[in-house]
Amino acid sequence: MHPAKHPHERALLATIFLLNAIEFLQSGMITFGAGPISGEIGASPEEFTLVTVAYAVVAIAAIAKQRWLVERLGWRGFVQASVAVYIIGAAICGSSGSFPQFFAGRVVMALAGGPFLTTSRIMVNLLPANPRRFRGIVAYAGALAFGNGIAPWLASVAISHDRWPMIFVLLSGVAGGAALFGSIALPAEATPAAQRSQSHPQATVVMAAGAFLGLYTLQRAAYDFYSNAMPLLLAILAGGGALLYFAHHQYRHERPLLALKRLMHPRYVAGMATFTLGYMVLGANNYMLPAFMQGALGFPWETIGQVQSAGLLAAVPAFCVMAMILKKTSRPKSSTSPASPC
């Protein structure tokens, strides 16, 4: 007897792959091209770092609201609306000639694109809880390896040909493909009103403020830690306190915005900690290696992109081997609600 199959499995797998690939393409390309892009829009390194902080804070708030939006728009409507807003933000960035315009474009992109990685991960649960769900996991993880690996090369080609706005054209095209496949594969039904989570606007503002304080303070510490150590430490404590308040509020609430109780499992927490560490190391590598190779060694950008992509793409065959091992040794666990947005 053949296991149950999603009616539009290929389209769903393509949606999962493309949505996750967007996150690693955009982070890899923009981090790689930070120096040249800063020069084109007239931004100092400190200002460009502020763009990264703003993107992260808005993305955190958008991720917190993801479940709330999916419950009201349905999966299909949520992805379609997110992609439309994301393309608008990418158009603002790609046509930027100044720092304020680029800053505004990245904020708009974060509003829509911040939850893409989380969205694609949850979409794996739309596949039946049988061995076919492993295909969704492969699509999700494969997008991570491939998107992160190819991003430096694509960015280097655009930059070396003095066409850095093509970075955002490419991101828009990938997002459009995700919306197209999502329109085929994703359900349109919204969650019944009695089962929806509450919006918690005040708690969300506190969380966003805490995230901004923490990230902005870390950014400022690189410039004036020794001259303003006490204010920076107080800001870090205030930001951490705000985040702890939000977590405590959501953990105890009957209808939370984020179902934190479901996530408090040692394996999940350990996995997220490992993923976070890896994400930070990749980000540092994508920023520091190009700066070193270009500034200290004098390599052209196209060569730098080829070298960095060659190294990162080594993760693709390693992942293929790991996927074959996992397929033989693991069994998918059942889900209480395959279409649940949380």
Long-range contacts (C-beta under 8 A, 24 or more apart in sequence): 3-128, 3-130, 3-131, 3-132, 4-128, 4-130, 4-132, 5-128, 5-132, 6-126, 6-127, 6-128, 6-132, 6-185, 8-184, 8-185, 9-127, 9-132, 9-135, 9-185, 11-181, 11-182, 11-184, 11-185, 12-123, 12-126, 12-127, 12-136, 12-181, 12-185, 12-186, 13-135, 13-136, 13-139, 14-139, 14-177, 14-178, 14-181, 14-185, 15-79, 15-120, 15-123, 15-178, 15-181, 15-182, 15-185, 15-186, 16-120, 16-123, 16-124, 16-136, 16-139, 16-140, 16-143, 17-120, 17-139, 17-140, 17-142, 17-143, 18-143, 18-174, 18-175, 18-177, 18-178, 18-181, 19-79, 19-116, 19-117, 19-119, 19-120, 19-123, 19-143, 19-178, 19-182, 20-116, 20-117, 20-120, 20-121, 20-139, 20-140, 20-143, 20-144, 20-147, 21-143, 21-144, 21-146, 21-147, 21-174, 22-86, 22-113, 22-116, 22-147, 22-171, 22-174, 22-175, 22-178, 23-113, 23-116, 23-117, 23-147, 24-143, 24-144, 24-147, 24-148, 24-151, 25-147, 25-150, 25-151, 25-154, 25-170, 25-171, 25-174, 26-109, 26-113, 26-171, 27-151, 27-283, 27-286, 28-147, 28-148, 28-151, 28-152, 28-155, 28-282, 28-286, 29-151, 29-152, 29-154, 29-155, 29-158, 29-167, 29-170, 29-171, 30-155, 30-167, 31-283, 31-286, 31-287, 32-151, 32-152, 32-155, 32-156, 32-286, 32-287, 32-290, 32-305, 32-308, 33-155, 33-156, 33-158, 33-159, 33-164, 33-167, 34-287, 35-290, 35-291, 35-294, 36-159, 36-164, 36-301, 37-102, 37-164, 40-96, 40-97, 40-164, 41-96, 41-97, 41-98, 41-99, 41-101, 41-102, 42-98, 42-99, 43-99, 43-102, 46-219, 46-223, 47-99, 47-103, 49-219, 49-222, 50-103, 50-216, 50-219, 51-102, 51-103, 51-106, 52-219, 53-212, 53-215, 53-216, 53-219, 54-103, 54-106, 54-107, 54-110, 55-106, 55-107, 55-109, 55-110, 55-114, 56-110, 56-211, 56-215, 57-110, 57-208, 57-211, 57-212, 57-215, 58-107, 58-110, 58-111, 58-114, 58-208, 59-110, 59-113, 59-114, 59-115, 60-114, 60-207, 60-208, 60-211, 61-114, 61-204, 61-207, 61-208, 61-211, 62-110, 62-111, 62-112, 62-114, 62-115, 63-114, 63-115, 63-118, 64-204, 64-207, 64-257, 64-258, 65-199, 65-204, 65-257, 66-115, 66-118, 66-119, 66-341, 67-197, 67-257, 67-258, 67-259, 67-341, 67-342, 68-196, 68-197, 68-198, 68-199, 68-257, 70-191, 70-341, 71-190, 71-191, 71-195, 71-196, 71-197, 71-341, 72-190, 72-191, 72-196, 73-190, 74-186, 74-187, 74-188, 74-189, 74-190, 75-123, 75-126, 75-182, 75-186, 75-187, 75-188, 75-339, 75-341, 76-182, 76-183, 76-186, 76-187, 76-188, 77-188, 77-190, 78-119, 79-119, 79-178, 79-179, 79-182, 79-183, 79-186, 80-179, 80-182, 80-183, 81-112, 82-112, 82-113, 82-115, 82-116, 82-119, 83-112, 83-175, 83-176, 83-178, 83-179, 83-182, 84-112, 84-179, 85-111, 85-112, 86-112, 86-113, 86-116, 86-171, 86-172, 86-175, 87-172, 87-175, 87-176, 89-113, 90-168, 90-169, 90-171, 90-172, 90-175, 91-168, 91-172, 93-165, 93-168, 94-165, 94-166, 94-167, 94-168, 94-169, 95-165, 113-175, 116-178, 122-340, 122-341, 122-342, 123-186, 125-335, 125-337, 125-338, 125-339, 125-340, 126-186, 126-187, 126-338, 126-339, 127-338, 128-338, 129-332, 129-333, 129-334, 129-335, 129-338, 130-332, 131-331, 131-332, 133-332, 134-326, 134-327, 134-330, 134-332, 138-323, 141-319, 141-323, 142-316, 142-319, 142-323, 145-313, 145-315, 145-316, 145-318, 145-319, 146-313, 146-316, 148-282, 148-312, 148-315, 149-309, 149-312, 149-313, 149-314, 149-315, 149-316, 150-309, 150-313, 151-286, 151-309, 151-312, 152-286, 152-290, 152-304, 152-305, 152-308, 152-309, 152-312, 153-305, 153-306, 153-308, 153-309, 154-305, 155-305, 156-301, 156-302, 156-303, 156-304, 156-305, 156-306, 156-308, 156-309, 157-302, 157-305, 159-301, 159-305, 160-300, 160-301, 160-302, 160-305, 187-339, 191-341, 196-255, 197-255, 197-256, 197-257, 197-259, 197-342, 198-253, 198-255, 198-256, 198-257, 199-257, 200-249, 200-250, 200-253, 200-256, 200-257, 203-245, 203-246, 203-249, 203-250, 203-257, 204-246, 204-257, 206-242, 206-245, 206-246, 207-242, 207-243, 207-246, 209-239, 209-242, 210-238, 210-239, 210-240, 210-241, 210-242, 210-243, 210-245, 210-246, 211-239, 211-243, 212-239, 213-238, 213-239, 213-242, 214-239, 214-240, 214-243, 215-239, 258-342, 259-342, 262-342
